[in-house]
Amino acid sequence: MTRYEAAIDVDAVEAIDMHVHIEVDEHGRTSLPPDLVEAASRYFSTDAPRPDLDSVAGYYRERHMAAVVFTVDAGTRLGHAPLSSAEVAEGAARNNDVLIPFGSVDPLRGAAAVDDARRLVEESGVRGFKFHPTVQGFDPSDEAHYPLYAAIQDAGVPALFHTGQTGIGAGMRGGYGFRLGLSNPMLLDPVAADFPDLQIIMAHPSVPWQDEALAVATHKHNTWIDLSGWSPKYFPAELVRYANSILKKRVLFGSDFPLLMPDRWIRDAEQTPLKPEVMPGIMKHNAARLLGLAP
């Protein structure tokens, strides 16, 4: 298996999309059970195909963009075998001019998850980790998960956490049993406090907890916000105000491909009060610094 090494020309790409899902593998397996896939398509009003990793790379290559790609390992909570993060990393290695792989491990697996995380960094070369507390069914502030955070901090790579509302399970009986409160960004505050060298990305406008996310990001300078999952037209005013000012160095472009496409995100962002002078940082330079692709 080929270990990932980045070969991205930061000067040549126009943007780095920090939030791109790989939802189907080369064997046709999906990252979520079929009923959840169908419900998410209804929620996001899309029945578009879920492209495989090489197709995702081609899409971003055409647009002169780089992209952080990942799946979510929620095997314990969903009873559904996850896609292989090692295979995601290997696919990214084939497309290392445009793709950056993040790994995913299931925190409910305890010590095995710590071993998996170390292996993904050392053997596969992943550049970060993705967590979805609501879908994976874990409280990120629970100290039972601290050995996992310690391993990620020691590896020197960031951890990206879904925050806020989710379309996964929306409209299903009991929301599929998913608990939205597990994705309150305030649960990441103790993690940021106890792991000050761990770079934590709070994904999405954290509706309905945007003020909590802004409070954490303002107080803990090892935290970042990615702007994925929502059209910029619907960004809360306070989020835009902070992105234009005190958080402009720690706000990141992300789409939520394939459920929200980068073309739409960029088009809609042009209609918002986001200042032209902060956009180069948001679109590329902040991510390049966070990911170690540029000073």
C-alpha positions as protocol buffer text, in pm:
chain_id: "A"
residue {
  index: 1
  type: MET
  ca { x: 0 y: 0 z: 0 }
}
residue {
  index: 2
  type: THR
  ca { x: 135 y: 340 z: -101 }
}
residue {
  index: 3
  type: ARG
  ca { x: 182 y: 587 z: 183 }
}
residue {
  index: 4
  type: TYR
  ca { x: 41 y: 932 z: 115 }
}
residue {
  index: 5
  type: GLU
  ca { x: 283 y: 1218 z: 58 }
}
residue {
  index: 6
  type: ALA
  ca { x: 143 y: 1555 z: -48 }
}
residue {
  index: 7
  type: ALA
  ca { x: 244 y: 1698 z: -386 }
}
residue {
  index: 8
  type: ILE
  ca { x: 13 y: 2000 z: -392 }
}
residue {
  index: 9
  type: ASP
  ca { x: 139 y: 2319 z: -555 }
}
residue {
  index: 10
  type: VAL
  ca { x: -23 y: 2569 z: -318 }
}
residue {
  index: 11
  type: ASP
  ca { x: 53 y: 2860 z: -550 }
}
residue {
  index: 12
  type: ALA
  ca { x: -122 y: 2684 z: -839 }
}
residue {
  index: 13
  type: VAL
  ca { x: -447 y: 2590 z: -665 }
}
residue {
  index: 14
  type: GLU
  ca { x: -720 y: 2848 z: -621 }
}
residue {
  index: 15
  type: ALA
  ca { x: -874 y: 2699 z: -307 }
}
residue {
  index: 16
  type: ILE
  ca { x: -850 y: 2418 z: -53 }
}
residue {
  index: 17
  type: ASP
  ca { x: -1184 y: 2259 z: 27 }
}
residue {
  index: 18
  type: MET
  ca { x: -1157 y: 2133 z: 385 }
}
residue {
  index: 19
  type: HIS
  ca { x: -1471 y: 1920 z: 385 }
}
residue {
  index: 20
  type: VAL
  ca { x: -1524 y: 1655 z: 117 }
}
residue {
  index: 21
  type: HIS
  ca { x: -1696 y: 1323 z: 185 }
}
residue {
  index: 22
  type: ILE
  ca { x: -1603 y: 997 z: 17 }
}
residue {
  index: 23
  type: GLU
  ca { x: -1932 y: 809 z: 33 }
}
residue {
  index: 24
  type: VAL
  ca { x: -1868 y: 510 z: -193 }
}
residue {
  index: 25
  type: ASP
  ca { x: -1557 y: 299 z: -243 }
}
residue {
  index: 26
  type: GLU
  ca { x: -1418 y: 121 z: -547 }
}
residue {
  index: 27
  type: HIS
  ca { x: -1613 y: -191 z: -448 }
}
residue {
  index: 28
  type: GLY
  ca { x: -1945 y: -1 z: -450 }
}
residue {
  index: 29
  type: ARG
  ca { x: -1985 y: -5 z: -71 }
}
residue {
  index: 30
  type: THR
  ca { x: -2146 y: 302 z: 85 }
}
residue {
  index: 31
  type: SER
  ca { x: -2034 y: 487 z: 396 }
}
residue {
  index: 32
  type: LEU
  ca { x: -2387 y: 483 z: 544 }
}
residue {
  index: 33
  type: PRO
  ca { x: -2666 y: 225 z: 546 }
}
residue {
  index: 34
  type: PRO
  ca { x: -2899 y: 260 z: 243 }
}
residue {
  index: 35
  type: ASP
  ca { x: -3192 y: 402 z: 442 }
}
residue {
  index: 36
  type: LEU
  ca { x: -2975 y: 681 z: 582 }
}
residue {
  index: 37
  type: VAL
  ca { x: -2836 y: 758 z: 234 }
}
residue {
  index: 38
  type: GLU
  ca { x: -3190 y: 785 z: 97 }
}
residue {
  index: 39
  type: ALA
  ca { x: -3309 y: 1007 z: 382 }
}
residue {
  index: 40
  type: ALA
  ca { x: -3007 y: 1238 z: 349 }
}
residue {
  index: 41
  type: SER
  ca { x: -3075 y: 1276 z: -23 }
}
residue {
  index: 42
  type: ARG
  ca { x: -3433 y: 1383 z: 57 }
}
residue {
  index: 43
  type: TYR
  ca { x: -3315 y: 1626 z: 324 }
}
residue {
  index: 44
  type: PHE
  ca { x: -3058 y: 1791 z: 97 }
}
residue {
  index: 45
  type: SER
  ca { x: -3290 y: 1777 z: -207 }
}
residue {
  index: 46
  type: THR
  ca { x: -3035 y: 1590 z: -412 }
}
residue {
  index: 47
  type: ASP
  ca { x: -3036 y: 1256 z: -587 }
}
residue {
  index: 48
  type: ALA
  ca { x: -2696 y: 1314 z: -746 }
}
residue {
  index: 49
  type: PRO
  ca { x: -2467 y: 1013 z: -771 }
}
residue {
  index: 50
  type: ARG
  ca { x: -2201 y: 963 z: -505 }
}
residue {
  index: 51
  type: PRO
  ca { x: -1873 y: 973 z: -699 }
}
residue {
  index: 52
  type: ASP
  ca { x: -1580 y: 749 z: -617 }
}
residue {
  index: 53
  type: LEU
  ca { x: -1251 y: 892 z: -500 }
}
residue {
  index: 54
  type: ASP
  ca { x: -1081 y: 915 z: -840 }
}
residue {
  index: 55
  type: SER
  ca { x: -1385 y: 1097 z: -978 }
}
residue {
  index: 56
  type: VAL
  ca { x: -1370 y: 1339 z: -685 }
}
residue {
  index: 57
  type: ALA
  ca { x: -1004 y: 1405 z: -765 }
}
residue {
  index: 58
  type: GLY
  ca { x: -1092 y: 1475 z: -1129 }
}
residue {
  index: 59
  type: TYR
  ca { x: -1366 y: 1715 z: -1024 }
}
residue {
  index: 60
  type: TYR
  ca { x: -1130 y: 1920 z: -808 }
}
residue {
  index: 61
  type: ARG
  ca { x: -845 y: 1901 z: -1059 }
}
residue {
  index: 62
  type: GLU
  ca { x: -1072 y: 2058 z: -1322 }
}
residue {
  index: 63
  type: ARG
  ca { x: -1136 y: 2347 z: -1084 }
}
residue {
  index: 64
  type: HIS
  ca { x: -773 y: 2397 z: -984 }
}
residue {
  index: 65
  type: MET
  ca { x: -863 y: 2318 z: -624 }
}
residue {
  index: 66
  type: ALA
  ca { x: -729 y: 2084 z: -357 }
}
residue {
  index: 67
  type: ALA
  ca { x: -959 y: 1894 z: -123 }
}
residue {
  index: 68
  type: VAL
  ca { x: -946 y: 1723 z: 215 }
}
residue {
  index: 69
  type: VAL
  ca { x: -1122 y: 1387 z: 175 }
}
residue {
  index: 70
  type: PHE
  ca { x: -1253 y: 1147 z: 440 }
}
residue {
  index: 71
  type: THR
  ca { x: -1518 y: 900 z: 542 }
}
residue {
  index: 72
  type: VAL
  ca { x: -1674 y: 847 z: 886 }
}
residue {
  index: 73
  type: ASP
  ca { x: -1626 y: 526 z: 1083 }
}
residue {
  index: 74
  type: ALA
  ca { x: -1945 y: 478 z: 1282 }
}
residue {
  index: 75
  type: GLY
  ca { x: -1938 y: 100 z: 1273 }
}
residue {
  index: 76
  type: THR
  ca { x: -2036 y: 49 z: 1637 }
}
residue {
  index: 77
  type: ARG
  ca { x: -2326 y: 293 z: 1635 }
}
residue {
  index: 78
  type: LEU
  ca { x: -2464 y: 202 z: 1291 }
}
residue {
  index: 79
  type: GLY
  ca { x: -2381 y: -166 z: 1273 }
}
residue {
  index: 80
  type: HIS
  ca { x: -2257 y: -91 z: 922 }
}
residue {
  index: 81
  type: ALA
  ca { x: -1903 y: -163 z: 808 }
}
residue {
  index: 82
  type: PRO
  ca { x: -1724 y: 166 z: 738 }
}
residue {
  index: 83
  type: LEU
  ca { x: -1528 y: 249 z: 428 }
}
residue {
  index: 84
  type: SER
  ca { x: -1156 y: 197 z: 472 }
}
residue {
  index: 85
  type: SER
  ca { x: -962 y: 508 z: 569 }
}
residue {
  index: 86
  type: ALA
  ca { x: -647 y: 329 z: 453 }
}
residue {
  index: 87
  type: GLU
  ca { x: -803 y: 293 z: 108 }
}
residue {
  index: 88
  type: VAL
  ca { x: -905 y: 660 z: 112 }
}
residue {
  index: 89
  type: ALA
  ca { x: -543 y: 749 z: 187 }
}
residue {
  index: 90
  type: GLU
  ca { x: -418 y: 519 z: -86 }
}
residue {
  index: 91
  type: GLY
  ca { x: -655 y: 680 z: -334 }
}
residue {
  index: 92
  type: ALA
  ca { x: -536 y: 1022 z: -223 }
}
residue {
  index: 93
  type: ALA
  ca { x: -179 y: 906 z: -282 }
}
residue {
  index: 94
  type: ARG
  ca { x: -277 y: 831 z: -644 }
}
residue {
  index: 95
  type: ASN
  ca { x: -411 y: 1186 z: -667 }
}
residue {
  index: 96
  type: ASN
  ca { x: -170 y: 1366 z: -437 }
}
residue {
  index: 97
  type: ASP
  ca { x: -166 y: 1675 z: -659 }
}
residue {
  index: 98
  type: VAL
  ca { x: -520 y: 1760 z: -543 }
}
residue {
  index: 99
  type: LEU
  ca { x: -626 y: 1539 z: -250 }
}
residue {
  index: 100
  type: ILE
  ca { x: -535 y: 1539 z: 121 }
}
residue {
  index: 101
  type: PRO
  ca { x: -660 y: 1238 z: 321 }
}
residue {
  index: 102
  type: PHE
  ca { x: -803 y: 1252 z: 672 }
}
residue {
  index: 103
  type: GLY
  ca { x: -861 y: 928 z: 857 }
}
residue {
  index: 104
  type: SER
  ca { x: -1161 y: 827 z: 1064 }
}
residue {
  index: 105
  type: VAL
  ca { x: -1168 y: 593 z: 1362 }
}
residue {
  index: 106
  type: ASP
  ca { x: -1457 y: 483 z: 1582 }
}
residue {
  index: 107
  type: PRO
  ca { x: -1406 y: 632 z: 1932 }
}
residue {
  index: 108
  type: LEU
  ca { x: -1638 y: 370 z: 2080 }
}
residue {
  index: 109
  type: ARG
  ca { x: -1371 y: 107 z: 2006 }
}
residue {
  index: 110
  type: GLY
  ca { x: -1148 y: 249 z: 2281 }
}
residue {
  index: 111
  type: ALA
  ca { x: -786 y: 133 z: 2272 }
}
residue {
  index: 112
  type: ALA
  ca { x: -838 y: -25 z: 1930 }
}
residue {
  index: 113
  type: ALA
  ca { x: -929 y: 319 z: 1792 }
}
residue {
  index: 114
  type: VAL
  ca { x: -604 y: 461 z: 1931 }
}
residue {
  index: 115
  type: ASP
  ca { x: -409 y: 184 z: 1757 }
}
residue {
  index: 116
  type: ASP
  ca { x: -601 y: 247 z: 1435 }
}
residue {
  index: 117
  type: ALA
  ca { x: -524 y: 618 z: 1450 }
}
residue {
  index: 118
  type: ARG
  ca { x: -153 y: 561 z: 1499 }
}
residue {
  index: 119
  type: ARG
  ca { x: -146 y: 309 z: 1215 }
}
residue {
  index: 120
  type: LEU
  ca { x: -328 y: 545 z: 978 }
}
residue {
  index: 121
  type: VAL
  ca { x: -73 y: 819 z: 1044 }
}
residue {
  index: 122
  type: GLU
  ca { x: 236 y: 601 z: 1035 }
}
residue {
  index: 123
  type: GLU
  ca { x: 147 y: 359 z: 756 }
}
residue {
  index: 124
  type: SER
  ca { x: -105 y: 549 z: 543 }
}
residue {
  index: 125
  type: GLY
  ca { x: 13 y: 907 z: 593 }
}
residue {
  index: 126
  type: VAL
  ca { x: -322 y: 1061 z: 682 }
}
residue {
  index: 127
  type: ARG
  ca { x: -302 y: 1434 z: 755 }
}
residue {
  index: 128
  type: GLY
  ca { x: -584 y: 1460 z: 1009 }
}
residue {
  index: 129
  type: PHE
  ca { x: -894 y: 1288 z: 1149 }
}
residue {
  index: 130
  type: LYS
  ca { x: -1267 y: 1338 z: 1102 }
}
residue {
  index: 131
  type: PHE
  ca { x: -1525 y: 1281 z: 1378 }
}
residue {
  index: 132
  type: HIS
  ca { x: -1904 y: 1307 z: 1377 }
}
residue {
  index: 133
  type: PRO
  ca { x: -2014 y: 1282 z: 1741 }
}
residue {
  index: 134
  type: THR
  ca { x: -2385 y: 1259 z: 1660 }
}
residue {
  index: 135
  type: VAL
  ca { x: -2353 y: 982 z: 1401 }
}
residue {
  index: 136
  type: GLN
  ca { x: -2073 y: 801 z: 1586 }
}
residue {
  index: 137
  type: GLY
  ca { x: -2267 y: 827 z: 1912 }
}
residue {
  index: 138
  type: PHE
  ca { x: -2001 y: 965 z: 2147 }
}
residue {
  index: 139
  type: ASP
  ca { x: -1958 y: 1264 z: 2375 }
}
residue {
  index: 140
  type: PRO
  ca { x: -1635 y: 1432 z: 2260 }
}
residue {
  index: 141
  type: SER
  ca { x: -1578 y: 1581 z: 2607 }
}
residue {
  index: 142
  type: ASP
  ca { x: -1574 y: 1238 z: 2775 }
}
residue {
  index: 143
  type: GLU
  ca { x: -1225 y: 1177 z: 2912 }
}
residue {
  index: 144
  type: ALA
  ca { x: -1254 y: 815 z: 2800 }
}
residue {
  index: 145
  type: HIS
  ca { x: -1154 y: 948 z: 2458 }
}
residue {
  index: 146
  type: TYR
  ca { x: -850 y: 1140 z: 2582 }
}
residue {
  index: 147
  type: PRO
  ca { x: -599 y: 867 z: 2485 }
}
residue {
  index: 148
  type: LEU
  ca { x: -723 y: 902 z: 2128 }
}
residue {
  index: 149
  type: TYR
  ca { x: -682 y: 1279 z: 2133 }
}
residue {
  index: 150
  type: ALA
  ca { x: -335 y: 1237 z: 2285 }
}
residue {
  index: 151
  type: ALA
  ca { x: -233 y: 1010 z: 1999 }
}
residue {
  index: 152
  type: ILE
  ca { x: -360 y: 1259 z: 1740 }
}
residue {
  index: 153
  type: GLN
  ca { x: -190 y: 1549 z: 1919 }
}
residue {
  index: 154
  type: ASP
  ca { x: 136 y: 1352 z: 1932 }
}
residue {
  index: 155
  type: ALA
  ca { x: 109 y: 1287 z: 1558 }
}
residue {
  index: 156
  type: GLY
  ca { x: 86 y: 1660 z: 1497 }
}
residue {
  index: 157
  type: VAL
  ca { x: -227 y: 1643 z: 1280 }
}
residue {
  index: 158
  type: PRO
  ca { x: -564 y: 1819 z: 1327 }
}
residue {
  index: 159
  type: ALA
  ca { x: -898 y: 1673 z: 1433 }
}
residue {
  index: 160
  type: LEU
  ca { x: -1212 y: 1787 z: 1253 }
}
residue {
  index: 161
  type: PHE
  ca { x: -1543 y: 1753 z: 1439 }
}
residue {
  index: 162
  type: HIS
  ca { x: -1892 y: 1788 z: 1297 }
}
residue {
  index: 163
  type: THR
  ca { x: -2079 y: 2052 z: 1499 }
}
residue {
  index: 164
  type: GLY
  ca { x: -2440 y: 2170 z: 1499 }
}
residue {
  index: 165
  type: GLN
  ca { x: -2747 y: 2033 z: 1326 }
}
residue {
  index: 166
  type: THR
  ca { x: -2712 y: 1739 z: 1088 }
}
residue {
  index: 167
  type: GLY
  ca { x: -2916 y: 1624 z: 792 }
}
residue {
  index: 168
  type: ILE
  ca { x: -2818 y: 1263 z: 863 }
}
residue {
  index: 169
  type: GLY
  ca { x: -3123 y: 1093 z: 1010 }
}
residue {
  index: 170
  type: ALA
  ca { x: -3343 y: 1401 z: 966 }
}
residue {
  index: 171
  type: GLY
  ca { x: -3707 y: 1311 z: 906 }
}
residue {
  index: 172
  type: MET
  ca { x: -3657 y: 948 z: 1007 }
}
residue {
  index: 173
  type: ARG
  ca { x: -3832 y: 787 z: 1303 }
}
residue {
  index: 174
  type: GLY
  ca { x: -3677 y: 944 z: 1613 }
}
residue {
  index: 175
  type: GLY
  ca { x: -3409 y: 1096 z: 1391 }
}
residue {
  index: 176
  type: TYR
  ca { x: -3263 y: 743 z: 1371 }
}
residue {
  index: 177
  type: GLY
  ca { x: -3190 y: 778 z: 1741 }
}
residue {
  index: 178
  type: PHE
  ca { x: -2918 y: 1035 z: 1677 }
}
residue {
  index: 179
  type: ARG
  ca { x: -2859 y: 1294 z: 1949 }
}
residue {
  index: 180
  type: LEU
  ca { x: -2791 y: 1644 z: 1824 }
}
residue {
  index: 181
  type: GLY
  ca { x: -2653 y: 1763 z: 2157 }
}
residue {
  index: 182
  type: LEU
  ca { x: -2340 y: 1551 z: 2110 }
}
residue {
  index: 183
  type: SER
  ca { x: -2242 y: 1798 z: 1838 }
}
residue {
  index: 184
  type: ASN
  ca { x: -2263 y: 2111 z: 2052 }
}
residue {
  index: 185
  type: PRO
  ca { x: -1926 y: 2282 z: 1999 }
}
residue {
  index: 186
  type: MET
  ca { x: -1904 y: 2366 z: 2370 }
}
residue {
  index: 187
  type: LEU
  ca { x: -1823 y: 1998 z: 2425 }
}
residue {
  index: 188
  type: LEU
  ca { x: -1496 y: 2065 z: 2240 }
}
residue {
  index: 189
  type: ASP
  ca { x: -1392 y: 2339 z: 2481 }
}
residue {
  index: 190
  type: PRO
  ca { x: -1248 y: 2101 z: 2743 }
}
residue {
  index: 191
  type: VAL
  ca { x: -1071 y: 1908 z: 2468 }
}
residue {
  index: 192
  type: ALA
  ca { x: -909 y: 2227 z: 2343 }
}
residue {
  index: 193
  type: ALA
  ca { x: -816 y: 2319 z: 2701 }
}
residue {
  index: 194
  type: ASP
  ca { x: -663 y: 1983 z: 2788 }
}
residue {
  index: 195
  type: PHE
  ca { x: -489 y: 1931 z: 2452 }
}
residue {
  index: 196
  type: PRO
  ca { x: -352 y: 2278 z: 2372 }
}
residue {
  index: 197
  type: ASP
  ca { x: -132 y: 2151 z: 2088 }
}
residue {
  index: 198
  type: LEU
  ca { x: -417 y: 1967 z: 1916 }
}
residue {
  index: 199
  type: GLN
  ca { x: -560 y: 2174 z: 1632 }
}
residue {
  index: 200
  type: ILE
  ca { x: -939 y: 2131 z: 1642 }
}
residue {
  index: 201
  type: ILE
  ca { x: -1162 y: 2220 z: 1349 }
}
residue {
  index: 202
  type: MET
  ca { x: -1528 y: 2284 z: 1428 }
}
residue {
  index: 203
  type: ALA
  ca { x: -1706 y: 2194 z: 1106 }
}
residue {
  index: 204
  type: HIS
  ca { x: -2003 y: 2392 z: 974 }
}
residue {
  index: 205
  type: PRO
  ca { x: -2192 y: 2693 z: 1099 }
}
residue {
  index: 206
  type: SER
  ca { x: -2286 y: 2539 z: 1434 }
}
residue {
  index: 207
  type: VAL
  ca { x: -2658 y: 2603 z: 1417 }
}
residue {
  index: 208
  type: PRO
  ca { x: -2820 y: 2642 z: 1670 }
}
residue {
  index: 209
  type: TRP
  ca { x: -2501 y: 2689 z: 1874 }
}
residue {
  index: 210
  type: GLN
  ca { x: -2314 y: 2945 z: 1666 }
}
residue {
  index: 211
  type: ASP
  ca { x: -2239 y: 3169 z: 1962 }
}
residue {
  index: 212
  type: GLU
  ca { x: -2087 y: 2874 z: 2149 }
}
residue {
  index: 213
  type: ALA
  ca { x: -1858 y: 2796 z: 1855 }
}
residue {
  index: 214
  type: LEU
  ca { x: -1748 y: 3159 z: 1830 }
}
residue {
  index: 215
  type: ALA
  ca { x: -1685 y: 3171 z: 2205 }
}
residue {
  index: 216
  type: VAL
  ca { x: -1468 y: 2859 z: 2191 }
}
residue {
  index: 217
  type: ALA
  ca { x: -1276 y: 2980 z: 1885 }
}
residue {
  index: 218
  type: THR
  ca { x: -1217 y: 3323 z: 2037 }
}
residue {
  index: 219
  type: HIS
  ca { x: -1090 y: 3179 z: 2365 }
}
residue {
  index: 220
  type: LYS
  ca { x: -898 y: 2872 z: 2242 }
}
residue {
  index: 221
  type: HIS
  ca { x: -657 y: 2962 z: 1965 }
}
residue {
  index: 222
  type: ASN
  ca { x: -601 y: 2597 z: 1877 }
}
residue {
  index: 223
  type: THR
  ca { x: -953 y: 2588 z: 1732 }
}
residue {
  index: 224
  type: TRP
  ca { x: -1073 y: 2666 z: 1380 }
}
residue {
  index: 225
  type: ILE
  ca { x: -1409 y: 2689 z: 1203 }
}
residue {
  index: 226
  type: ASP
  ca { x: -1483 y: 2545 z: 861 }
}
residue {
  index: 227
  type: LEU
  ca { x: -1772 y: 2698 z: 670 }
}
residue {
  index: 228
  type: SER
  ca { x: -1907 y: 2382 z: 509 }
}
residue {
  index: 229
  type: GLY
  ca { x: -2256 y: 2239 z: 491 }
}
residue {
  index: 230
  type: TRP
  ca { x: -2450 y: 2563 z: 452 }
}
residue {
  index: 231
  type: SER
  ca { x: -2483 y: 2803 z: 164 }
}
residue {
  index: 232
  type: PRO
  ca { x: -2306 y: 3125 z: 265 }
}
residue {
  index: 233
  type: LYS
  ca { x: -2638 y: 3302 z: 202 }
}
residue {
  index: 234
  type: TYR
  ca { x: -2761 y: 3150 z: 527 }
}
residue {
  index: 235
  type: PHE
  ca { x: -2457 y: 3213 z: 747 }
}
residue {
  index: 236
  type: PRO
  ca { x: -2546 y: 3373 z: 1081 }
}
residue {
  index: 237
  type: ALA
  ca { x: -2451 y: 3741 z: 1086 }
}
residue {
  index: 238
  type: GLU
  ca { x: -2222 y: 3695 z: 1387 }
}
residue {
  index: 239
  type: LEU
  ca { x: -2026 y: 3424 z: 1206 }
}
residue {
  index: 240
  type: VAL
  ca { x: -1965 y: 3656 z: 912 }
}
residue {
  index: 241
  type: ARG
  ca { x: -1867 y: 3939 z: 1146 }
}
residue {
  index: 242
  type: TYR
  ca { x: -1607 y: 3722 z: 1323 }
}
residue {
  index: 243
  type: ALA
  ca { x: -1480 y: 3575 z: 995 }
}
residue {
  index: 244
  type: ASN
  ca { x: -1422 y: 3929 z: 872 }
}
residue {
  index: 245
  type: SER
  ca { x: -1228 y: 4029 z: 1183 }
}
residue {
  index: 246
  type: ILE
  ca { x: -1088 y: 3849 z: 1487 }
}
residue {
  index: 247
  type: LEU
  ca { x: -1116 y: 3495 z: 1344 }
}
residue {
  index: 248
  type: LYS
  ca { x: -1010 y: 3571 z: 987 }
}
residue {
  index: 249
  type: LYS
  ca { x: -688 y: 3368 z: 1030 }
}
residue {
  index: 250
  type: ARG
  ca { x: -874 y: 3057 z: 1158 }
}
residue {
  index: 251
  type: VAL
  ca { x: -1176 y: 3032 z: 930 }
}
residue {
  index: 252
  type: LEU
  ca { x: -1166 y: 2777 z: 647 }
}
residue {
  index: 253
  type: PHE
  ca { x: -1349 y: 2718 z: 321 }
}
residue {
  index: 254
  type: GLY
  ca { x: -1535 y: 2388 z: 305 }
}
residue {
  index: 255
  type: SER
  ca { x: -1821 y: 2276 z: 86 }
}
residue {
  index: 256
  type: ASP
  ca { x: -1969 y: 1941 z: 211 }
}
residue {
  index: 257
  type: PHE
  ca { x: -1930 y: 1775 z: -128 }
}
residue {
  index: 258
  type: PRO
  ca { x: -2128 y: 1596 z: -267 }
}
residue {
  index: 259
  type: LEU
  ca { x: -2426 y: 1733 z: -73 }
}
residue {
  index: 260
  type: LEU
  ca { x: -2322 y: 2096 z: -119 }
}
residue {
  index: 261
  type: MET
  ca { x: -2098 y: 2165 z: -417 }
}
residue {
  index: 262
  type: PRO
  ca { x: -1807 y: 2411 z: -410 }
}
residue {
  index: 263
  type: ASP
  ca { x: -1930 y: 2592 z: -722 }
}
residue {
  index: 264
  type: ARG
  ca { x: -2251 y: 2687 z: -544 }
}
residue {
  index: 265
  type: TRP
  ca { x: -2067 y: 2778 z: -222 }
}
residue {
  index: 266
  type: ILE
  ca { x: -1836 y: 3017 z: -405 }
}
residue {
  index: 267
  type: ARG
  ca { x: -2117 y: 3169 z: -609 }
}
residue {
  index: 268
  type: ASP
  ca { x: -2327 y: 3231 z: -299 }
}
residue {
  index: 269
  type: ALA
  ca { x: -2032 y: 3365 z: -98 }
}
residue {
  index: 270
  type: GLU
  ca { x: -1995 y: 3645 z: -352 }
}
residue {
  index: 271
  type: GLN
  ca { x: -2339 y: 3770 z: -244 }
}
residue {
  index: 272
  type: THR
  ca { x: -2249 y: 3797 z: 125 }
}
residue {
  index: 273
  type: PRO
  ca { x: -2075 y: 4063 z: 337 }
}
residue {
  index: 274
  type: LEU
  ca { x: -1759 y: 3849 z: 357 }
}
residue {
  index: 275
  type: LYS
  ca { x: -1484 y: 4100 z: 279 }
}
residue {
  index: 276
  type: PRO
  ca { x: -1276 y: 4050 z: -37 }
}
residue {
  index: 277
  type: GLU
  ca { x: -956 y: 4103 z: 163 }
}
residue {
  index: 278
  type: VAL
  ca { x: -1028 y: 3808 z: 395 }
}
residue {
  index: 279
  type: MET
  ca { x: -1132 y: 3566 z: 121 }
}
residue {
  index: 280
  type: PRO
  ca { x: -782 y: 3454 z: 11 }
}
residue {
  index: 281
  type: GLY
  ca { x: -713 y: 3341 z: 367 }
}
residue {
  index: 282
  type: ILE
  ca { x: -1049 y: 3167 z: 400 }
}
residue {
  index: 283
  type: MET
  ca { x: -1027 y: 2999 z: 60 }
}
residue {
  index: 284
  type: LYS
  ca { x: -668 y: 2877 z: 75 }
}
residue {
  index: 285
  type: HIS
  ca { x: -399 y: 3030 z: 292 }
}
residue {
  index: 286
  type: ASN
  ca { x: -541 y: 2942 z: 636 }
}
residue {
  index: 287
  type: ALA
  ca { x: -585 y: 2578 z: 534 }
}
residue {
  index: 288
  type: ALA
  ca { x: -238 y: 2563 z: 379 }
}
residue {
  index: 289
  type: ARG
  ca { x: -90 y: 2685 z: 708 }
}
residue {
  index: 290
  type: LEU
  ca { x: -299 y: 2446 z: 920 }
}
residue {
  index: 291
  type: LEU
  ca { x: -215 y: 2145 z: 703 }
}
residue {
  index: 292
  type: GLY
  ca { x: 156 y: 2221 z: 686 }
}
residue {
  index: 293
  type: LEU
  ca { x: 146 y: 2285 z: 313 }
}
residue {
  index: 294
  type: ALA
  ca { x: 286 y: 2636 z: 353 }
}
residue {
  index: 295
  type: PRO
  ca { x: 451 y: 2839 z: 631 }
}
